[in-house]
Amino acid sequence: MTDAFEWFGLPYGWAWFLATIIGILLIALPLMLAVAMIIYVDRKIWAAMALRRGPNVVGPWGLLQSFADGLKVFLQETIIPSAANKILFLLAPIITFTVALIVWAVVPFDAGVVLSDINVGLLYVLAASSLGVYGIILAGWASNSKYPFYSAIRAAAQMVSYEVSIGFVLIAVVLWAGSFNLSAIVEAQRGYYAEFLGVGINGNFINPLLFPMAIVFFISSLAETQRAPFDLTEAESELVAGYQTEYSSMSFALYWLGEYANVILMCTLNATLFWGGYLPPIDWAPLYYVPGILWLFAKILFFFFCFSWVKATVPRYRYDQLMRLGWKIFLPLSLFFVFLVSGFLMWQRVGLPA
């Protein structure tokens, strides 16, 4: 590190600080651009599935529509309800947006390309992403309005319900990989069935013990990010617009950006935990000439298409159906597979001849 910054004459402490800031900007700035473009892609996918055109006026093919929307909210007046708790009202969207960014610190974009390669990366992801519910709860309570408050209560119950099953899914993945480190989890997905096929398949999705967990994790990701058919926190016919009803201008934009940043994050976690992350689909040498970040990007786009596909085609659940799915189906199923995976690994360790 010191040698790398020797040209600037910086001591090690300042060199480390500067390298960290540069690393953060290299993640945060492209992520913000990706959020703007992914909103455009989302609307284009919905339009195509409904036989509409979608954004096509602002910029070539409508590519600048997201930036026009951002400029619009930036120029709007920030309105704070007179009965609201002003400090918490303004703090809530900041929490949501910040939490959506800090999780990316441990995401591996390629072999060795990660901002903070900590041993408990998956625990950090689970802990940091769980904090997002505070921004929603504070928005509903601080608005001093019944519709946002109802939405916040729904969001709290919904996120707790599905984080329990997500937690058990992650336990199964950690047991199989033998590590909480996300890079180690990706590397543990190499070469499935290489002895039978002659070439290995990369990804836990091919593992019969983890494939059901991949399905549970994907559906739970939809609920965790309040996407359809689990968008009960923003049910327009019931709650006007949900927890952000009273927000305007940039405070609304922070929720807008945070929501899509969380969607991209959950797509990334789906790709990282079950589909090989930055690894190519097949463990074949020529495919490794393609940079790992491009493989990861392609997988993220695939899962985002699945998110949009579900939103465009599946009707909204009732709230009792949402709770039943989380507590009566996903929780027992994920718990059963934790016992199944741990039992198989124990049998493999002590039951098979050396």
N, C-alpha and C positions, 0 to 999 in steps of 0.2 A: 504493500500500500504506500509506504514511504517512498520507494523507488519510483512508483508511478507518478507521484506528484513532486518529484525532485526538481523539475523544471520551474515550478512555481515557488520553490523555496519554502514550502509549508511544512510545519511540524506534523507529526503523525496524527495528533488529535484533530487538527483542522483539516487535514487531508481526508481522514475518515468521515468527518462531518460533511465535507463538500461532496464526497463520493456518495454518501447516503442521500443527500438532497437531490443530486443528479439522478440517482436511481429512482427516487420517489417521483420526480417529474417525468422520467421516461415511462413510468407506469400510468400516472394520473392524467397527463395530457392526452396521450392516445386513447385512454379510457373515456375521457369526456367527448372526444371526437367520435369514438365508437358508439357512445350512447346516442349522440345526435343522429348518426347514420342508421343505427339499429331501429330507431323510432320510424324513420322513413321506410326501412325495409318491412317493419311490422305492418305499417299502413298499406304498403303495396301488396303484401301477401293477403291481408284481409280483403282488399279491393279485388284482387284476382279471383279469390274464392267466391266472392259475391258478384262476379262479372261486372265490376266497376273499374274505373281508371285509376283512382287514387291520386296522390299529389302529382301534378304534371304541369304546373304553371310557373312556380317560383324556381328559376334556374333551369338548366337543361334536364329534361325528364323529371322536373320537380325536386332535384337533389338538394336544393337550398331551402326546402320547406321547413325543416326542423330549425334551421338558423333564423328564419323569418318568425317562427313561433317563439323562439327564444328572445328575439328582439322585441316582440310584442309584449311579452310579460315583463321584460326589463323596463320598458317605457311606461308600464302601468303604475298607478298609485298604490302604495302599500296601505291597506286599510286594516286597522285593528279594531275589533268590536269593543264598544265602550265598556261592556261588562266582563271582558276577557282578562285573564291574568297575563299582563303584557310580557313579562319576562319569560315565563314558560311558553307562551304563545309563539314568541320569536325563537326560543331555544329549541323547540321540538323539531322543526325542519332541519336545523343545523345538525342535530343528533342523527337523524335519519340519513342525511347525506354523508356525514363523516363516517358513520359505521359502514356504509356501503363502500367506502374507499379503503379503510384500514385493513380489511380482510385480504386484499390483494397482495399484502406484503409477503405472504408465505406461499403464494401460488407459483409453482415451477413452470416457466415458459419453455424451457429446454433443459438439457442436462447441464446442471451447474448454473443456469440462468434463473436466479431467484433472489429477491431483495433480502430476505431473511430466512435462511434455511435452518429453522429451529427444529429440535427433535420432537416437540409437541405441536407441530404445525396444525394437525387436524383438531386438537383441542382448542387451539387459538381460534380457528375458523368457527367452531361451534359456539365458543364463548362470545366472540365478537359479533357474529351474525344474530345471536340471541338478543343483543342490546338494541337491535332495530325496533323491537316492539315498544321500547320506551318512547321513541319519537312519536309513534302513533297514539299511544295512551295519553301522553302529555298534550298532543294536539286536540284530542277529543275532550279532555277535561278542561284545558285552559280556554277553549273556545266559549265555554259557558253556553252551549247550544245543545239541544237534545239529540239532534241527528248525528253530529260528530261524536257525541258521547256514546250513543248506541253503537256506532261503528267501531269506536275504540274498544268497547267491551267485547264485541264480536272478534276483533283482531286479536286481543289478548287470549281469548279462549281458543281461537283457531290456531295461533302460532304455538301455544303450549301443547295442544293436542298433537300436532304433527311433528314438533321437535322431539317428542318422546320417541316416536317411531324412527325418525331420522337418526337419533342417538343410537338406537339398537342396530340400525343398518350400518352405521359407522363402526360400531364395535365388531360386527362380523368382518368388515373390510380390514380393520386393524389386526384382528386375530389371524387372518389369512396372510397378511403382509408381514406381521411381526414387528410393526413400527407405526408410530404416530406421524413420522416425517412424510410429507407429501411426495417428495422426490423418491423416497424409498418405496412408497406405495406404488408409484408409477413403474419403477424398475422391477417390482415384484410381479408385474403383469406380463412379462416377456415370455414368449415361447410356449404357449399352451399347445399341447398335442403335437409337438414337433416330432416325437418319436413315431407317431402314426402317420402323419401327413407329409413328413419330410421337410416341411417348413412350418415354423411356429406362428400362431395367431396371438397378437398382443391385445390384452384386454380381459378384465374380470368378467365381462358379460358372457364370455364363452364357457365360464365355469358354471356347471349346473347347480352348485351350492350358492353361488352369488348372483346368478341371473335373476331369480325372483326379487332379490334385494335391489337390483338395478331398476326394476319396474317400480317397486315401492318407493325408491328414492326419487325417481322422476316424477311420480304423481305427488309425492310429498313436497317436491320442489315447487310445483304449481300452487299448492296450498300455502306454502311458506312465503311465496311472493305475491299472494292474493291475486293470482291470475285465474282466468276462467278455466274450469267451471266453478272455481272456489273464490270468486271475487265478491263475496258477500259483504266485505267491508266497504265496497263502493257501489252497492246495489242501487242504481239510480231510481228505480221504481219504489224503493222503500226508504232510502236514506238521502235523497237528493243527490249527493255526490260522495258521501262518506266522511271520514275524519278530516278531510281537507276542504270541507264546504266553505268555511269562513276565510280561507286563505286566498291571497291575490299576489300579483307581482312576483318578485323573486322568491318569496317564501313558498309560494306554490310551485315555482320552478324547481326549487331544491327537492321537494317531494317527487316531482316529475322525474328529475335526474336520478334521484336515489332509487326510485322504483325500477327503472330500467338498468341501473348499475347492479342492483340485486339480481335481476333476471339474468344478466350476462354472467354474474358470479355463479349462480346456480347451474347455468349451462356449462360453465367451466368445471365446476365440481363434478357434474355428471360425467364429463369427458375424462377428468383426472382420475376419479375413483373407480370407474367401471370400463372405460373405453380406451385405456392406454395413454391418456394425456398427450404428451408430445411425441410418443412413439408412433411409428407408422402402423397401419392395420396389420401388416404381415411382417414377420421377422425375416426380411429378405434384404440382403446387403444393398442392392441398388436404390431401394427406397430411402435409405439413410442419407443419401445425397441431398434430399429435400430437407431444409431446416426444420427442426422439431416444432418451432413456433408456428409454422404454416400448417403442420398436421393438427396442432391444438386449435388453431383458428378455424380450420375446416370443420372440426368436430363441434366447436362452439356454434358455428353457423347452422350445422345440422340440427342441434338441439334447440336453437332459437326458432328454426323453422317449425319444429314439432310444437313448441310453445304457442306460436302463432296459429298453427293448424288447429290445435285444440280450441283456442279461443274463438276461431272463426266457425267452428262446427259443433261444439258441444254446448248444450244449454246449461244455465246456472243451476247448481244444486240447491235444494232447500237446506236450511241450517241443521235440521235434525239428521239429514242424510250425510252432511259434512261431518258431524260429530260421530255418527255411527261408523263411517268409513275409517276415521282416525282411531277410535278407541276399541271398536269391536272387531275390526278386520286387520288393519295394519299393525296395531300394537301386538296382538297375539301372534300374527304371522312373523313379524320381525324378531320377536322374542324366541319363537320356535327355531328360526334359522340361526340365531346366535348359539343355541344349544346344539343344533345340528353341526354347525361349522366347528365349534369347540370340541364336540365329541369326535368328529372325523379327524381333527388334528391330533387329539390325544391318542386315538386308535392308531394313527399313522406313526406316532412317536414311539409308543410302547407295545403295540400289537403286532407290528410287522417285523420279520427277521431283519437283522442288520445286513 
